[in-house]
Amino acid sequence: MNFVYRFLGETSAISDARASSFGFAPDTLRQPTFFTGKVAKHLAFREAISALHHVVISDLRFKPRDRTAYFEWLKQHETQLLTEAAANRDDLKSKIASLRERIRALDADYNRLMRPFWQARKSYFDYLYRQNRDAWIVLDPVITVHPDEIFFECFSLDESSYGRLSCDHDVFESLGEMAYGTTNIDYSHALYDEFQKIRSYRDTTLTIDPSGFEVQTGDDTDFREEKIDLPDSWVRGFLQVSSAMTLPAYVFDLHPVDMANILARLAQKKERVGPRSLRFVLKPDAPIEVIVEPWGERLTFRRSIYRGKEGGEIRIWGRRRLAILARALPLARSLRVHLTGTGLPSFFIVDFGGIRFTLGLSGWTANDWSSAGQFDLLAPRHKVDDDTAQRVFAALGTVHSGTAATLARQTDVSDVLVNAALSAYTQAGRVMFDLDKGVYRLRELSREPLAMSQLRFASEQEEKADRLINANLVQIKQIDRNQGRRIISGSVLDNARTEQVNLVINEDDRMIEARCTCYFYGHNKMMRGPCEHMLAVRRIFHAEVEGVAQDKGIAA
């Protein structure tokens, strides 16, 4: 998916003994959006925007060891090694023949498992990450200016973490000119170093420069245009996390010290086996408990009482991403947690008093096929006609933010249809839900509307699985449980043929084994990921058996 930006100059940061000034260069191809304000809460702003930076650069995917130096050494000593090998040639000949046979077998397996397109793209982005960090930050953060606040949004490199920093206008000592809207800003890695220079005794000014919108000609040499080919998976992940904000959830306050204790416990040990999850045990009017797996350590937080009406047990994975919150906790007034369900995204809102940092985490750190297909967060949840949806969107555009009930009164449309329309626009990246204030906000993620038909499904198999589920052609036959594993047998009626499906899901909720009688599996095995029948059986299993469907949550 291609994105084009046009900046006048570059983002600048100037610091001296008395003041720090940050001037962000906005995308001049979008509607004019600008802002000027002097920050009053210096330290809270520094820690919150530093946490946002850690989201931008976060990449917890597995990285193989760099063997460049070893191969260089091998090249230099090649002659010596060959001479030693020649001296023992007869003894080694039989061993070499045996090893060659093994190598040929391994090469054949390796070639079948290769995915040329994905490997090529990964290699390219890994090269950018090592050689040019600024070029790797593929989508600059988004800034939105609203009548009551200004907020920044970003998504991580590994497509698993969402960050949002919002600042009420009261946080600024003085406000200058502003224009409401959303724009991308020019962001560089070096800007993080300038953020660290913010001090309480220095004036700190934040500016989204309006000068680029005042230049009428596009021939100005100071303009810089950037074209970015962004992976669909990155955009899909952003939209999935945004869509999850509108889901019902278990909501509770966790004392910042309690979260710091969780992070400290994770830092003390490194797990070698699964499950690698945090299990939140929630009981009404009782202290919140967290079980750290796989060690089974139970942490009881007596400062933090769960006030929800219904209890539950929720597991989240990718827990080391929570370390992003570490710097923000010492200055935090409170921490609110939203858990949408086991294997679904979770959200952590750090409140500094007028400044809030939201960390959103997808179900897993790795967006690979072993965890894909469990939920369809971009599925339309209710039907609403286009005219009604456009009326709701236009009403939101006049006020920039509001609750569904307020917009329902303003448009004379039922609450159900308003919520349906807002959910659809959230899934399309045109509206976002503010978890902290409980309102919907106008926020266009991109200049042009995103192609949702292209983004909703990650593969043709996911799309086919969705059709099979909607047609009620999927059945679960048997479920066995053994040492944390769930062994599932099911059937899918597809084109007048009944396909038999067998799945094994481990204690980390990942599909580790799978078989199907269809042609796709028979021809590819699991080298191209699961077939549509496996995905359909898995979604039905989670929705009907384990009760964690995307539209079922517990509001607390």
C-alpha positions in Angstrom: 0.0 0.0 0.0 1.6 3.3 -1.1 1.6 6.5 0.9 2.9 9.8 -0.3 3.9 12.7 2.0 5.1 16.2 1.2 6.9 18.2 3.9 8.2 21.7 3.9 11.7 21.3 5.5 12.2 19.0 8.4 11.2 18.6 12.0 13.5 20.7 14.2 14.5 20.8 17.8 16.4 23.7 19.5 17.6 23.6 23.1 19.6 26.0 25.1 20.0 26.9 28.8 16.6 28.6 29.0 14.2 26.8 26.6 13.5 23.9 24.3 11.5 24.2 21.1 10.1 21.4 19.0 8.8 22.3 15.5 7.1 19.4 13.7 6.8 19.6 9.9 3.3 18.4 8.9 2.3 16.7 5.6 1.2 19.6 3.4 -0.8 17.3 1.1 -3.4 16.9 3.8 -5.8 19.5 5.2 -4.1 22.4 7.1 -3.5 21.3 10.6 -1.3 23.3 13.0 -0.8 24.0 16.7 1.4 26.1 19.0 1.6 25.7 22.8 4.0 26.1 25.7 4.1 22.9 27.8 3.4 23.3 31.5 4.1 19.7 32.7 7.6 19.3 31.4 8.7 16.0 33.0 5.4 14.2 32.4 5.5 15.2 28.8 9.1 14.1 28.4 8.4 10.6 29.8 5.2 10.2 27.9 6.6 11.2 24.5 9.7 9.0 25.2 7.4 6.0 25.8 5.7 6.9 22.5 9.1 6.8 20.8 9.8 3.3 22.3 6.6 2.1 20.6 7.7 3.5 17.2 11.0 1.6 17.3 9.7 -1.5 19.1 10.6 -4.7 17.4 10.6 -7.9 19.5 10.6 -10.3 16.6 13.3 -13.0 16.5 16.5 -11.8 14.9 19.1 -14.4 13.8 22.7 -14.0 14.9 24.9 -11.8 12.7 27.6 -14.1 11.3 29.3 -11.6 8.9 32.5 -11.6 11.0 32.6 -15.4 11.1 32.3 -15.7 7.3 35.1 -13.1 6.9 37.4 -15.1 9.2 36.5 -18.2 7.2 37.4 -16.6 4.0 40.8 -15.5 5.3 41.7 -19.0 6.6 40.3 -21.0 3.7 43.7 -22.1 2.4 44.9 -23.3 5.7 41.7 -25.3 6.4 41.8 -26.9 2.9 45.4 -28.0 3.5 44.5 -29.6 6.8 41.5 -31.3 5.2 43.6 -32.7 2.3 46.0 -34.3 4.7 43.1 -36.4 6.1 41.3 -36.8 2.9 40.9 -40.6 3.0 39.5 -40.6 6.5 37.1 -37.8 5.8 35.9 -38.9 2.4 33.2 -41.3 3.7 32.1 -38.7 6.3 31.8 -36.0 3.6 29.6 -38.3 1.4 27.3 -38.9 4.3 27.1 -35.2 5.2 26.4 -34.3 1.5 23.4 -36.6 1.5 22.1 -34.9 4.7 22.8 -31.5 3.2 20.8 -32.4 0.1 17.9 -33.5 2.1 18.0 -30.4 4.3 18.3 -28.2 1.2 15.2 -29.8 -0.3 13.2 -29.2 2.9 14.5 -25.6 3.1 13.6 -24.8 -0.5 10.0 -26.1 0.1 9.7 -23.9 3.2 11.0 -20.7 1.6 8.6 -17.9 0.9 10.6 -15.8 -1.6 8.5 -12.7 -1.4 8.3 -12.5 2.3 11.9 -13.3 2.8 13.0 -10.7 0.3 10.9 -8.0 1.9 12.0 -8.9 5.4 15.7 -8.8 4.3 15.1 -5.4 2.8 13.5 -3.9 6.0 16.1 -5.5 8.2 18.8 -3.9 6.1 17.1 -0.5 6.5 16.8 -1.0 10.3 20.6 -1.7 10.6 21.8 0.9 8.1 19.3 3.7 8.2 17.1 3.8 11.2 15.1 6.9 10.0 14.3 5.2 6.7 12.9 2.2 8.7 10.4 4.3 10.6 8.1 3.6 7.6 5.0 5.6 8.8 5.6 8.7 10.7 3.4 9.3 13.8 0.0 10.9 13.2 -0.9 14.1 15.1 -4.5 15.1 15.6 -5.6 18.6 16.9 -9.0 18.7 18.5 -10.8 21.5 20.4 -10.1 19.8 23.8 -6.8 18.0 23.2 -3.9 17.2 20.9 -2.8 13.6 20.5 -0.1 11.6 18.8 -0.5 8.0 17.5 1.9 5.5 16.2 2.4 1.7 15.5 5.5 -0.4 16.1 7.9 -2.0 13.7 6.9 -5.5 14.6 3.2 -4.7 13.9 2.1 -5.6 17.5 2.1 -2.4 19.6 0.0 0.8 19.4 0.9 4.0 21.2 -1.2 7.1 21.8 -0.1 10.3 23.7 -2.9 12.8 24.4 -2.5 16.2 26.0 -5.4 18.3 27.2 -5.2 21.9 26.2 -5.0 22.7 30.0 -1.6 21.1 30.0 -0.2 24.1 28.0 0.5 27.4 29.7 -0.4 29.4 26.6 -1.9 28.4 23.3 -1.2 30.1 19.9 -3.0 29.6 16.6 -4.4 26.2 15.7 -6.4 24.5 13.0 -8.2 21.3 13.8 -7.5 18.1 11.8 -5.1 15.2 11.4 -1.7 15.1 9.7 1.4 13.0 9.5 4.6 14.6 10.8 8.2 14.3 9.8 9.8 12.3 12.5 13.5 11.3 12.9 15.3 9.0 15.4 17.5 11.9 16.5 14.5 13.7 17.8 14.3 11.3 20.7 17.7 12.6 22.0 16.3 16.1 22.0 13.3 15.0 24.1 15.7 13.9 26.8 16.9 17.5 27.2 13.5 18.7 28.4 13.8 20.1 32.0 11.3 21.6 34.4 13.3 24.9 34.6 13.3 25.3 30.8 10.4 26.6 28.7 9.2 23.9 26.3 7.3 24.9 23.2 5.5 22.5 20.9 4.7 23.7 17.4 3.1 22.0 14.3 4.4 24.5 11.7 1.7 26.1 9.6 4.1 27.7 7.1 4.0 24.8 4.7 0.3 25.4 4.1 0.9 29.1 3.3 3.2 28.4 0.4 1.2 28.4 -2.8 3.6 26.9 -5.3 4.7 23.3 -5.4 8.0 24.2 -7.1 9.7 25.4 -3.8 12.9 23.5 -3.4 12.4 23.3 0.3 9.5 20.9 -0.2 10.5 17.2 0.3 8.3 14.4 -1.0 8.4 10.9 0.4 6.8 7.8 -1.1 6.5 4.8 1.2 5.3 1.3 0.2 3.8 0.2 3.5 3.1 -3.6 4.0 -0.6 -4.4 4.2 0.0 -6.4 7.3 1.2 -3.2 9.1 -1.9 -1.2 8.2 -4.1 -4.2 9.0 -2.5 -4.6 12.5 -3.1 -0.9 13.2 -6.7 -1.1 12.2 -7.3 -4.3 14.2 -6.0 -2.7 17.4 -8.0 0.4 16.7 -11.1 -1.7 16.1 -10.5 -3.6 19.4 -10.9 -0.4 21.3 -14.6 -0.4 20.6 -15.1 -3.9 22.0 -16.6 -4.5 25.5 -13.8 -5.3 28.0 -12.8 -6.0 31.5 -11.8 -2.7 32.9 -9.9 -2.1 36.2 -7.4 0.2 37.8 -4.0 -1.2 38.6 -1.7 0.8 40.9 1.4 1.9 39.1 3.6 0.2 41.7 1.8 -3.1 41.1 2.6 -2.8 37.3 6.2 -2.0 38.2 6.3 -5.2 40.3 5.1 -7.2 37.3 7.8 -5.7 35.2 10.4 -6.3 37.8 9.4 -10.0 38.1 9.6 -10.4 34.4 13.1 -8.9 34.3 14.3 -11.3 36.9 13.7 -14.4 34.9 13.7 -15.5 31.3 11.3 -18.3 30.3 12.6 -21.2 28.3 9.4 -23.0 27.7 5.7 -22.0 27.4 3.2 -20.8 28.3 4.6 -17.3 28.2 1.6 -15.4 29.4 0.2 -13.3 32.2 -3.0 -14.6 33.6 -5.2 -11.9 35.2 -7.6 -13.4 37.8 -10.5 -11.0 38.4 -13.0 -11.4 41.2 -15.6 -8.8 42.1 -14.5 -6.6 45.1 -11.3 -8.6 45.6 -7.6 -7.8 45.1 -6.5 -8.4 41.5 -4.2 -11.4 41.1 -1.7 -12.0 38.3 -0.2 -15.4 37.6 3.1 -15.3 35.8 3.5 -18.4 33.6 5.2 -20.8 33.1 6.4 -20.6 36.7 2.9 -20.3 38.2 3.9 -17.4 40.4 0.8 -15.7 41.9 1.1 -12.0 42.6 -1.7 -10.5 44.7 -2.1 -6.7 44.5 -4.0 -5.5 47.6 -3.8 -1.9 46.5 -5.8 -2.7 43.3 -9.3 -4.0 43.8 -11.4 -5.2 40.9 -14.7 -3.3 40.9 -16.4 -5.1 38.0 -19.7 -6.9 38.3 -18.5 -10.1 36.7 -15.2 -11.8 37.2 -13.1 -13.7 34.8 -9.7 -15.1 34.0 -7.9 -13.4 31.0 -4.5 -14.4 29.5 -2.3 -12.1 27.5 0.8 -12.9 25.6 3.8 -10.8 24.4 4.1 -9.5 28.0 7.6 -8.1 27.6 6.2 -5.4 25.5 4.8 -3.9 28.8 8.4 -2.8 29.5 7.5 0.2 27.3 5.6 1.5 30.3 8.6 1.4 32.7 9.7 5.0 32.3 6.2 6.3 32.6 5.2 4.6 35.9 7.2 6.8 38.4 5.3 9.9 37.4 1.9 8.2 36.8 -1.1 9.1 38.9 -3.1 6.0 37.8 -3.0 3.1 35.4 -6.2 1.8 33.9 -6.3 -1.6 32.1 -8.7 -2.8 29.4 -8.7 -6.5 28.6 -10.9 -7.4 25.7 -10.4 -11.1 26.1 -8.0 -14.0 26.0 -5.9 -13.7 22.8 -7.4 -10.3 22.0 -5.8 -6.9 22.2 -5.3 -5.3 25.6 -4.8 -1.6 26.5 -3.0 0.1 29.3 -3.7 3.8 30.0 -1.2 5.8 32.1 -2.6 9.0 33.4 -0.2 11.8 34.4 -3.0 14.4 35.0 -4.0 16.0 31.8 -1.4 13.9 29.9 -2.3 10.3 29.1 -0.3 7.6 27.4 -2.1 4.6 26.0 -0.3 1.4 25.1 -2.3 -1.1 23.0 -1.0 -4.6 22.5 -2.1 -7.1 19.9 -2.8 -10.7 21.0 0.7 -11.9 20.2 4.1 -10.2 19.5 4.4 -12.1 16.3 1.7 -11.7 13.7 2.4 -15.1 12.1 0.0 -17.7 10.8 0.2 -19.8 14.0 -1.9 -17.1 15.7 -3.8 -15.8 12.7 -7.4 -16.6 12.0 -8.5 -16.8 15.6 -10.5 -13.6 15.4 -11.7 -11.3 12.7 -11.5 -7.8 14.3 -12.2 -6.1 11.0 -15.5 -8.0 10.4 -18.6 -5.8 10.1 -20.5 -6.2 13.4 -23.8 -4.7 12.3 -25.4 -3.6 9.0 -26.0 0.1 8.4 -27.0 1.8 5.1 -24.5 4.3 3.5 -26.8 7.3 3.9 -27.2 6.8 7.7 -23.4 6.1 8.1 -22.6 9.4 6.2 -25.0 11.4 8.3 -23.3 10.1 11.5 -19.8 10.8 10.1 -20.8 14.3 9.1 -22.2 15.0 12.5 -19.0 13.8 14.1 -17.1 16.1 11.8 -18.8 19.2 13.1 -17.9 18.5 16.7 -14.7 16.4 16.2 -15.5 14.2 19.2 -18.6 12.9 21.0 -20.4 9.9 22.4 -22.7 7.6 20.4 -25.6 8.9 22.5 -24.9 12.5 21.7 -24.5 11.8 18.0 -27.8 9.8 18.0 -29.7 12.8 19.4 -28.0 15.1 16.9 -28.8 13.0 13.9 -32.1 11.5 15.1 -30.7 8.0 14.5 -31.0 5.1 16.9 -28.1 4.3 19.2 -27.7 0.9 17.6 -27.2 2.3 14.1 -24.9 5.1 15.3 -22.7 2.6 17.1 -22.7 0.4 14.0 -21.7 3.3 11.8 -18.9 4.5 14.1 -17.6 1.0 14.4 -17.4 0.7 10.7 -15.5 4.0 10.4 -13.2 2.9 13.2 -12.4 -0.3 11.2 -11.7 1.9 8.2 -9.2 4.1 10.0 -11.4 7.3 9.7 -12.6 7.4 13.4 -10.9 6.3 16.6 -12.3 5.5 20.0 -10.8 7.4 23.0 -10.8 4.8 25.7 -9.9 7.3 28.4 -12.7 9.7 27.8 -15.2 7.2 26.3 -15.8 9.3 23.1 -15.4 8.7 19.4 -13.0 11.1 17.6 -12.7 12.1 14.0 -9.2 10.9 12.9 -8.3 10.2 9.3 -5.4 7.7 9.3 -4.5 8.5 5.7 -5.2 11.2 3.2 -7.2 8.9 0.9 -9.7 6.3 2.3 -8.1 2.9 2.8 -9.1 0.0 0.6 -10.8 -2.2 3.2 -11.5 -5.0 0.7 -7.7 -5.3 0.4 -7.0 -5.0 4.1 -9.6 -7.0 5.9 -8.1 -10.5 5.2 -4.4 -11.4 5.3 -4.9 -14.2 2.7 -7.4 -15.8 0.4 -7.8 -18.6 2.9 -9.0 -16.2 5.6 -11.6 -14.8 3.2 -12.8 -18.2 2.3 -13.0 -19.2 6.0 -15.2 -16.2 6.7 -17.6 -17.3 4.0 -17.7 -20.9 5.3 -18.5 -19.6 8.8 -21.2 -17.2 7.6 -22.9 -20.1 5.7 -22.9 -22.3 8.9 -20.9 -25.0 7.2 -18.5 -25.7 10.1 -18.9 -28.2 12.8 -16.9 -29.2 15.9 -17.0 -33.0 16.5 -14.6 -33.7 19.3 -12.4 -31.9 21.8 -9.7 -33.6 23.9 -7.5 -31.9 26.5 -4.1 -33.2 27.4 -1.5 -31.3 29.5 -2.7 -27.9 28.4 -3.1 -28.9 24.8 -6.5 -28.9 23.1 -6.9 -31.5 20.3 -9.9 -30.5 18.1 -11.6 -32.5 15.4 -14.1 -30.9 13.1 -15.6 -31.0 9.6 -16.3 -28.4 7.0 -18.7 -28.7 4.0 -17.1 -27.1 1.0 -18.3 -27.4 -2.6 -20.4 -30.5 -1.7 -17.4 -32.2 -0.2 -16.9 -32.7 3.6 -13.3 -31.9 4.7 -12.1 -33.5 7.9 -9.9 -31.2 10.1 -7.7 -31.9 13.1 -6.0 -29.2 15.1 -3.7 -29.1 18.1 -3.5 -25.8 20.0 -0.9 -25.5 22.8 -1.0 -23.8 26.1 0.2 -20.5 24.5 -3.0 -20.7 22.3 -1.0 -21.3 19.2 -1.8 -23.9 16.5 1.2 -26.2 16.5 -0.2 -29.1 14.5 -2.9 -29.3 11.9 -4.2 -31.7 9.2 -7.0 -31.5 6.6 -8.3 -33.7 3.8 -8.5 -30.8 1.4 -6.3 -30.3 -1.7 -4.6 -27.1 -0.4 -3.2 -29.0 2.6 -2.4 -32.1 0.6 -0.4 -30.1 -1.9 1.3 -27.5 0.5 1.1 -29.1 3.9 1.7 -26.1 6.3 4.3 -24.4 4.2 1.8 -21.7 3.0 0.0 -21.6 6.3 -3.3 -23.1 7.3 -6.1 -23.8 4.8 -9.5 -22.1 5.0 -11.0 -25.2 6.7 -8.5 -25.1 9.6 -9.1 -21.3 10.1 -12.8 -21.8 10.1 -12.7 -24.7 12.6 -10.4 -22.7 14.9 -12.6 -19.6 14.9 -15.7 -21.6 15.6 -13.9 -23.4 18.4 -12.9 -20.1 20.1 -16.3 -18.5 19.5 -18.6 -21.3 20.5 -16.5 -23.5 22.8 -14.2 -21.2 24.7 -16.6 -18.2 24.5 -14.1 -15.6 23.3 -15.8 -14.4 20.2 -14.9 -10.9 19.0 -18.3 -9.5 19.8 -18.6 -11.0 23.3 -16.9 -9.0 26.1 -17.7 -8.1 29.7 -18.0 -4.4 30.4 -16.8 -3.6 33.9 
